[in-house]
Amino acid sequence: MTIAPDDARRDARLYQVMRDFVSSMDDTLPGKFEITKEGIVHDMMAPAGPHELTTLRVRKRLEKVMPEELVAHTGTPDVEDAPEGIMRHPDVMVIAEVDMEVEGSFAPRTLIAAVEVVSRSNPDNDWVSKMRDYPLLGIPLYVIFDPRTGSGAVLSDIHPTPNGPRYATRKDFLYGEDITIGEWTISTDNLPRYA
């Protein structure tokens, strides 16, 4: 199926309007904004202590086992693919330091992995929407940590499906187990849970 040029222009205009809105709201409203095929996702809750502590511990554990030229980045900017109409902000991005030397958003295909800690207020964003968006963006590994359940999953092996690219391999884990993310194995011991 091909997209008519008018549809593509309309989609590009709509994406730009959403992008401009998100840019104008970033410092005005609390929470985090992302753009998906369905529209703007606004996680209004500030991340809770267990979310932030999980992000910190995962980042530190990854950086201990990865080569020095790779980083487990937790800051800005976003990962954006304007032609697809998607802008996401992973909690941790595994990326080569050299690929961070850009103005604006990171190109999603430069990411080695996207790591998300499930939000207490919007778990479907991580378990459903990002599971669809990250393979569409070409991010080869997606790792989910869920402090609600003390479990998670490592997703890999993007393959085509009738509904678009999806991850073919899913390895579920429980907190306390060692997990492998790409070439690196880290512990999931002592990761906090939501109360």
Contacts in CASP RR format, 6 or more apart in sequence:
PFRMAT RR
TARGET T0000
AUTHOR 0000-0000-0000
METHOD contacts of the structure
MODEL  1
MTIAPDDARRDARLYQVMRDFVSSMDDTLPGKFEITKEGIVHDMMAPAGP
HELTTLRVRKRLEKVMPEELVAHTGTPDVEDAPEGIMRHPDVMVIAEVDM
EVEGSFAPRTLIAAVEVVSRSNPDNDWVSKMRDYPLLGIPLYVIFDPRTG
SGAVLSDIHPTPNGPRYATRKDFLYGEDITIGEWTISTDNLPRYA
3 11 0 8 1.000
11 85 0 8 1.000
12 82 0 8 1.000
12 83 0 8 1.000
15 35 0 8 1.000
15 82 0 8 1.000
15 85 0 8 1.000
16 82 0 8 1.000
18 35 0 8 1.000
18 39 0 8 1.000
18 40 0 8 1.000
19 35 0 8 1.000
19 82 0 8 1.000
19 87 0 8 1.000
21 40 0 8 1.000
22 33 0 8 1.000
22 34 0 8 1.000
22 35 0 8 1.000
22 40 0 8 1.000
22 87 0 8 1.000
25 33 0 8 1.000
26 33 0 8 1.000
29 42 0 8 1.000
29 44 0 8 1.000
30 44 0 8 1.000
30 46 0 8 1.000
31 42 0 8 1.000
31 43 0 8 1.000
31 44 0 8 1.000
31 45 0 8 1.000
31 46 0 8 1.000
32 42 0 8 1.000
32 43 0 8 1.000
32 89 0 8 1.000
33 40 0 8 1.000
33 41 0 8 1.000
33 42 0 8 1.000
34 40 0 8 1.000
34 41 0 8 1.000
34 43 0 8 1.000
34 78 0 8 1.000
34 87 0 8 1.000
34 88 0 8 1.000
34 89 0 8 1.000
34 125 0 8 1.000
35 41 0 8 1.000
35 85 0 8 1.000
35 86 0 8 1.000
35 87 0 8 1.000
35 88 0 8 1.000
36 86 0 8 1.000
36 88 0 8 1.000
36 129 0 8 1.000
36 133 0 8 1.000
37 85 0 8 1.000
37 86 0 8 1.000
37 133 0 8 1.000
38 129 0 8 1.000
41 122 0 8 1.000
41 125 0 8 1.000
41 129 0 8 1.000
43 119 0 8 1.000
43 121 0 8 1.000
43 122 0 8 1.000
43 125 0 8 1.000
44 121 0 8 1.000
45 119 0 8 1.000
45 120 0 8 1.000
45 121 0 8 1.000
45 122 0 8 1.000
47 55 0 8 1.000
47 117 0 8 1.000
47 119 0 8 1.000
48 120 0 8 1.000
48 194 0 8 1.000
49 192 0 8 1.000
50 147 0 8 1.000
50 192 0 8 1.000
50 193 0 8 1.000
50 194 0 8 1.000
50 195 0 8 1.000
51 91 0 8 1.000
51 117 0 8 1.000
51 119 0 8 1.000
51 120 0 8 1.000
51 147 0 8 1.000
53 191 0 8 1.000
53 192 0 8 1.000
54 117 0 8 1.000
54 145 0 8 1.000
54 147 0 8 1.000
54 191 0 8 1.000
54 192 0 8 1.000
55 74 0 8 1.000
55 91 0 8 1.000
55 92 0 8 1.000
55 115 0 8 1.000
55 117 0 8 1.000
56 74 0 8 1.000
57 190 0 8 1.000
57 191 0 8 1.000
58 72 0 8 1.000
58 92 0 8 1.000
58 115 0 8 1.000
58 117 0 8 1.000
58 145 0 8 1.000
58 186 0 8 1.000
58 191 0 8 1.000
59 72 0 8 1.000
59 74 0 8 1.000
59 92 0 8 1.000
60 72 0 8 1.000
61 186 0 8 1.000
61 187 0 8 1.000
62 72 0 8 1.000
62 92 0 8 1.000
62 94 0 8 1.000
62 115 0 8 1.000
62 181 0 8 1.000
62 184 0 8 1.000
62 186 0 8 1.000
63 71 0 8 1.000
63 72 0 8 1.000
64 186 0 8 1.000
65 184 0 8 1.000
65 185 0 8 1.000
65 186 0 8 1.000
66 72 0 8 1.000
66 94 0 8 1.000
66 184 0 8 1.000
69 96 0 8 1.000
69 97 0 8 1.000
69 98 0 8 1.000
70 94 0 8 1.000
70 95 0 8 1.000
70 96 0 8 1.000
70 97 0 8 1.000
70 112 0 8 1.000
71 94 0 8 1.000
71 95 0 8 1.000
71 96 0 8 1.000
71 97 0 8 1.000
71 100 0 8 1.000
72 92 0 8 1.000
72 93 0 8 1.000
72 94 0 8 1.000
72 115 0 8 1.000
73 92 0 8 1.000
73 93 0 8 1.000
73 94 0 8 1.000
73 95 0 8 1.000
73 100 0 8 1.000
74 91 0 8 1.000
74 92 0 8 1.000
74 93 0 8 1.000
76 89 0 8 1.000
77 104 0 8 1.000
77 105 0 8 1.000
77 106 0 8 1.000
78 87 0 8 1.000
78 88 0 8 1.000
78 89 0 8 1.000
78 105 0 8 1.000
78 106 0 8 1.000
79 87 0 8 1.000
79 88 0 8 1.000
79 89 0 8 1.000
79 90 0 8 1.000
79 93 0 8 1.000
79 105 0 8 1.000
79 106 0 8 1.000
79 107 0 8 1.000
79 108 0 8 1.000
79 111 0 8 1.000
79 114 0 8 1.000
79 137 0 8 1.000
79 139 0 8 1.000
80 86 0 8 1.000
80 87 0 8 1.000
80 88 0 8 1.000
80 105 0 8 1.000
80 106 0 8 1.000
80 108 0 8 1.000
81 87 0 8 1.000
81 107 0 8 1.000
81 108 0 8 1.000
81 137 0 8 1.000
84 136 0 8 1.000
84 137 0 8 1.000
86 108 0 8 1.000
86 133 0 8 1.000
86 136 0 8 1.000
86 137 0 8 1.000
87 105 0 8 1.000
88 108 0 8 1.000
88 114 0 8 1.000
88 130 0 8 1.000
88 133 0 8 1.000
88 134 0 8 1.000
88 137 0 8 1.000
90 111 0 8 1.000
90 114 0 8 1.000
90 115 0 8 1.000
90 116 0 8 1.000
91 115 0 8 1.000
91 116 0 8 1.000
91 117 0 8 1.000
92 113 0 8 1.000
92 114 0 8 1.000
92 115 0 8 1.000
92 116 0 8 1.000
93 106 0 8 1.000
93 111 0 8 1.000
93 113 0 8 1.000
93 114 0 8 1.000
93 115 0 8 1.000
94 111 0 8 1.000
94 112 0 8 1.000
94 113 0 8 1.000
94 114 0 8 1.000
94 115 0 8 1.000
94 141 0 8 1.000
94 181 0 8 1.000
95 106 0 8 1.000
95 110 0 8 1.000
95 111 0 8 1.000
95 112 0 8 1.000
96 110 0 8 1.000
96 112 0 8 1.000
99 106 0 8 1.000
99 107 0 8 1.000
99 110 0 8 1.000
100 106 0 8 1.000
108 134 0 8 1.000
108 137 0 8 1.000
108 138 0 8 1.000
108 139 0 8 1.000
109 137 0 8 1.000
109 138 0 8 1.000
109 139 0 8 1.000
111 139 0 8 1.000
111 140 0 8 1.000
112 140 0 8 1.000
112 141 0 8 1.000
112 182 0 8 1.000
113 139 0 8 1.000
113 140 0 8 1.000
113 141 0 8 1.000
113 142 0 8 1.000
113 143 0 8 1.000
113 181 0 8 1.000
113 182 0 8 1.000
114 130 0 8 1.000
114 134 0 8 1.000
114 139 0 8 1.000
114 141 0 8 1.000
114 142 0 8 1.000
114 143 0 8 1.000
115 142 0 8 1.000
115 143 0 8 1.000
115 144 0 8 1.000
115 145 0 8 1.000
115 181 0 8 1.000
116 126 0 8 1.000
116 130 0 8 1.000
116 142 0 8 1.000
116 143 0 8 1.000
116 144 0 8 1.000
116 145 0 8 1.000
117 126 0 8 1.000
117 145 0 8 1.000
117 146 0 8 1.000
117 147 0 8 1.000
118 126 0 8 1.000
118 127 0 8 1.000
118 144 0 8 1.000
118 145 0 8 1.000
118 146 0 8 1.000
118 147 0 8 1.000
118 148 0 8 1.000
119 125 0 8 1.000
119 126 0 8 1.000
120 147 0 8 1.000
120 148 0 8 1.000
120 194 0 8 1.000
123 146 0 8 1.000
123 148 0 8 1.000
126 144 0 8 1.000
126 146 0 8 1.000
127 144 0 8 1.000
127 146 0 8 1.000
130 142 0 8 1.000
131 142 0 8 1.000
131 144 0 8 1.000
131 155 0 8 1.000
131 166 0 8 1.000
131 167 0 8 1.000
132 166 0 8 1.000
134 142 0 8 1.000
134 155 0 8 1.000
134 167 0 8 1.000
135 142 0 8 1.000
135 155 0 8 1.000
135 158 0 8 1.000
135 164 0 8 1.000
135 165 0 8 1.000
135 166 0 8 1.000
135 167 0 8 1.000
136 164 0 8 1.000
136 165 0 8 1.000
138 158 0 8 1.000
138 165 0 8 1.000
140 156 0 8 1.000
140 158 0 8 1.000
141 154 0 8 1.000
141 155 0 8 1.000
141 156 0 8 1.000
141 181 0 8 1.000
141 182 0 8 1.000
142 154 0 8 1.000
142 155 0 8 1.000
142 156 0 8 1.000
142 167 0 8 1.000
143 152 0 8 1.000
143 153 0 8 1.000
143 154 0 8 1.000
143 155 0 8 1.000
143 179 0 8 1.000
143 181 0 8 1.000
144 152 0 8 1.000
144 153 0 8 1.000
144 155 0 8 1.000
145 152 0 8 1.000
145 188 0 8 1.000
145 191 0 8 1.000
146 152 0 8 1.000
147 191 0 8 1.000
147 192 0 8 1.000
147 193 0 8 1.000
147 194 0 8 1.000
148 193 0 8 1.000
148 194 0 8 1.000
150 174 0 8 1.000
150 175 0 8 1.000
150 191 0 8 1.000
150 193 0 8 1.000
151 172 0 8 1.000
151 173 0 8 1.000
151 174 0 8 1.000
151 175 0 8 1.000
152 172 0 8 1.000
152 173 0 8 1.000
152 174 0 8 1.000
153 170 0 8 1.000
153 171 0 8 1.000
153 172 0 8 1.000
153 173 0 8 1.000
154 170 0 8 1.000
154 171 0 8 1.000
154 173 0 8 1.000
154 179 0 8 1.000
154 180 0 8 1.000
154 181 0 8 1.000
155 167 0 8 1.000
155 169 0 8 1.000
155 170 0 8 1.000
155 171 0 8 1.000
156 167 0 8 1.000
156 168 0 8 1.000
156 169 0 8 1.000
156 182 0 8 1.000
157 167 0 8 1.000
157 168 0 8 1.000
157 169 0 8 1.000
158 165 0 8 1.000
158 166 0 8 1.000
158 167 0 8 1.000
158 168 0 8 1.000
159 165 0 8 1.000
159 166 0 8 1.000
159 167 0 8 1.000
159 168 0 8 1.000
171 179 0 8 1.000
171 180 0 8 1.000
173 179 0 8 1.000
173 188 0 8 1.000
174 188 0 8 1.000
175 188 0 8 1.000
175 189 0 8 1.000
175 191 0 8 1.000
175 193 0 8 1.000
176 187 0 8 1.000
176 188 0 8 1.000
176 189 0 8 1.000
176 191 0 8 1.000
177 188 0 8 1.000
178 185 0 8 1.000
178 186 0 8 1.000
178 187 0 8 1.000
178 188 0 8 1.000
179 185 0 8 1.000
179 186 0 8 1.000
179 188 0 8 1.000
END
